[in-house]
């Protein structure tokens, strides 16, 4: 249980540092867009 908690904490810390760094560099929107593009459960509406 302790090992899972440590891995989760490490992943959250890496994510937080990456978000802060990308936001500081002004490319956070680019990262958010890539998450949207590569999301598997995207609904596409056709007209």
C-alpha positions, 0 to 999 in steps of 0.5 A: 500500500505504501509503495502505491501511495509513493508512486501516486505522489511521484506522478502527481508531483511530476504532473504539477511541475510539468504544468507549472513549467509549461504555463511559465513558458506559455505553451500550456495550451499546446499541451492541453490541445495534445491531450484533447487530440489524443483522448480516446473517448472523443465524440465527433459530430457530423452535420 
